[in-house]
Amino acid sequence: MDNKDRLILALAALLRAERETRGALMEALEEDSISREALLAILSDPIPIVTQEDIEFAERFAMSRHLPIGGKG
């Protein structure tokens, strides 16, 4: 598995997790089973979904696509 495959899998997993989270949150809101405090805590979560390391990896990968075959990057 190369970097491209890992990036695709990571993005697919991130999208799936975001959809599941959104679905669970919508269900909880529709059923009025979530408190205002819990909702505020979810919205103010300090943990970024995408880290700076993820962004740097994606940028390096994108830049490497412009190198000739066999190039380093």
Backbone as CSV, one residue per row, in Angstrom:
resi,resn,N_x,N_y,N_z,CA_x,CA_y,CA_z,C_x,C_y,C_z
1,MET,0.855,-1.175,0.000,0.000,0.000,0.000,0.904,1.242,0.000
2,ASP,0.689,2.117,-0.962,1.529,3.307,-1.053,0.855,4.502,-0.357
3,ASN,1.528,5.642,-0.384,1.017,6.843,0.291,-0.343,7.270,-0.251
4,LYS,-0.532,7.150,-1.547,-1.813,7.534,-2.156,-2.951,6.677,-1.588
5,ASP,-2.727,5.367,-1.512,-3.746,4.465,-0.978,-4.061,4.793,0.482
6,ARG,-3.016,5.057,1.277,-3.225,5.393,2.684,-3.996,6.701,2.824
7,LEU,-3.676,7.681,1.972,-4.385,8.958,2.017,-5.851,8.774,1.666
8,ILE,-6.144,8.004,0.639,-7.527,7.748,0.239,-8.281,7.043,1.356
9,LEU,-7.670,6.038,1.956,-8.321,5.315,3.052,-8.565,6.222,4.254
10,ALA,-7.588,7.069,4.562,-7.741,7.986,5.700,-8.858,8.988,5.442
11,LEU,-8.925,9.527,4.235,-9.992,10.480,3.911,-11.361,9.811,3.919
12,ALA,-11.432,8.588,3.424,-12.703,7.859,3.441,-13.148,7.579,4.877
13,ALA,-12.209,7.201,5.733,-12.540,6.938,7.142,-12.985,8.223,7.832
14,LEU,-12.319,9.331,7.524,-12.701,10.617,8.107,-14.106,11.015,7.674
15,LEU,-14.401,10.864,6.403,-15.735,11.190,5.898,-16.802,10.317,6.548
16,ARG,-16.528,9.019,6.660,-17.482,8.095,7.285,-17.722,8.485,8.749
17,ALA,-16.663,8.799,9.474,-16.796,9.185,10.878,-17.588,10.484,11.018
18,GLU,-17.338,11.440,10.136,-18.081,12.702,10.191,-19.558,12.486,9.902
19,ARG,-19.863,11.628,8.931,-21.270,11.329,8.618,-21.960,10.634,9.777
20,GLU,-21.277,9.676,10.396,-21.860,8.965,11.533,-22.085,9.917,12.705
21,THR,-21.125,10.786,12.954,-21.251,11.756,14.041,-22.407,12.705,13.775
22,ARG,-22.481,13.214,12.553,-23.559,14.132,12.189,-24.922,13.441,12.338
23,GLY,-25.006,12.191,11.886,-26.250,11.445,11.998,-26.665,11.229,13.445
24,ALA,-25.720,10.863,14.289,-26.023,10.652,15.706,-26.424,11.952,16.381
25,LEU,-25.757,13.037,16.027,-26.098,14.338,16.598,-27.489,14.783,16.159
26,MET,-27.800,14.618,14.878,-29.132,14.991,14.384,-30.223,14.175,15.082
27,GLU,-29.987,12.886,15.254,-30.956,12.030,15.931,-31.165,12.486,17.372
28,ALA,-30.088,12.792,18.054,-30.184,13.245,19.438,-30.927,14.580,19.519
29,LEU,-30.673,15.481,18.575,-31.368,16.766,18.573,-32.857,16.601,18.276
30,GLU,-33.183,15.738,17.326,-34.585,15.505,16.967,-35.368,14.890,18.128
31,GLU,-34.713,14.080,18.924,-35.371,13.416,20.046,-35.259,14.225,21.334
32,ASP,-34.667,15.404,21.244,-34.435,16.240,22.425,-33.739,15.463,23.536
33,SER,-32.804,14.611,23.157,-32.111,13.800,24.155,-30.686,14.291,24.409
34,ILE,-30.403,15.517,24.009,-29.075,16.074,24.247,-29.253,17.433,24.920
35,SER,-28.484,17.657,25.945,-28.611,18.912,26.677,-27.847,20.025,25.961
36,ARG,-28.191,21.236,26.298,-27.499,22.395,25.729,-26.009,22.343,26.090
37,GLU,-25.713,21.948,27.319,-24.330,21.868,27.769,-23.536,20.829,26.971
38,ALA,-24.164,19.691,26.716,-23.486,18.658,25.932,-23.249,19.138,24.501
39,LEU,-24.217,19.803,23.928,-24.072,20.333,22.576,-22.947,21.368,22.512
40,LEU,-22.894,22.248,23.492,-21.820,23.244,23.539,-20.452,22.575,23.691
41,ALA,-20.392,21.516,24.483,-19.131,20.799,24.657,-18.684,20.154,23.342
42,ILE,-19.625,19.592,22.609,-19.300,18.980,21.319,-18.797,20.041,20.346
43,LEU,-19.469,21.163,20.296,-19.104,22.221,19.354,-17.789,22.901,19.703
44,SER,-17.416,22.884,20.968,-16.179,23.551,21.383,-15.031,22.567,21.606
45,ASP,-15.158,21.356,21.091,-14.129,20.333,21.252,-12.788,20.878,20.772
46,PRO,-11.770,20.892,21.635,-10.482,21.475,21.258,-9.626,20.585,20.368
47,ILE,-10.029,19.346,20.151,-9.226,18.437,19.343,-9.588,18.637,17.870
48,PRO,-8.608,19.070,17.061,-8.913,19.298,15.652,-9.176,17.987,14.916
49,ILE,-10.090,18.025,13.967,-10.375,16.839,13.169,-9.168,16.519,12.297
50,VAL,-8.592,17.559,11.717,-7.398,17.411,10.889,-6.265,18.148,11.594
51,THR,-5.190,17.451,11.827,-4.063,18.056,12.531,-3.120,18.738,11.544
52,GLN,-2.228,19.554,12.058,-1.213,20.204,11.220,-0.354,19.145,10.539
53,GLU,-0.078,18.068,11.251,0.707,16.973,10.665,-0.012,16.372,9.459
54,ASP,-1.340,16.209,9.552,-2.124,15.699,8.430,-2.020,16.634,7.226
55,ILE,-2.123,17.931,7.479,-2.052,18.920,6.403,-0.677,18.890,5.744
56,GLU,0.376,18.830,6.559,1.733,18.790,6.014,1.960,17.531,5.182
57,PHE,1.446,16.395,5.655,1.565,15.153,4.895,0.851,15.291,3.555
58,ALA,-0.369,15.820,3.571,-1.136,15.981,2.338,-0.441,16.933,1.372
59,GLU,0.141,18.014,1.894,0.863,18.957,1.033,2.103,18.309,0.423
60,ARG,2.856,17.559,1.232,4.042,16.868,0.700,3.642,15.867,-0.378
61,PHE,2.554,15.148,-0.113,2.083,14.162,-1.085,1.672,14.848,-2.383
62,ALA,0.920,15.936,-2.286,0.467,16.652,-3.481,1.661,17.193,-4.269
63,MET,2.634,17.737,-3.566,3.819,18.271,-4.242,4.607,17.145,-4.906
64,SER,4.633,15.976,-4.302,5.412,14.869,-4.855,4.824,14.378,-6.176
65,ARG,3.567,14.651,-6.422,2.930,14.204,-7.662,3.477,14.962,-8.873
66,HIS,4.147,16.085,-8.653,4.677,16.877,-9.747,6.120,16.519,-10.066
67,LEU,6.699,15.584,-9.336,8.080,15.176,-9.576,8.118,14.100,-10.665
68,PRO,9.218,14.010,-11.393,9.344,12.936,-12.383,9.355,11.576,-11.680
69,ILE,8.948,10.550,-12.403,8.942,9.201,-11.847,10.342,8.852,-11.359
70,GLY,10.427,8.328,-10.149,11.716,7.992,-9.553,12.326,9.133,-8.790
71,GLY,11.669,10.289,-8.818,12.174,11.452,-8.080,11.953,11.279,-6.598
72,LYS,12.671,12.023,-5.823,12.527,11.950,-4.364,11.598,13.063,-3.918
73,GLY,10.811,12.777,-2.857,9.934,13.815,-2.372,9.140,13.332,-1.304
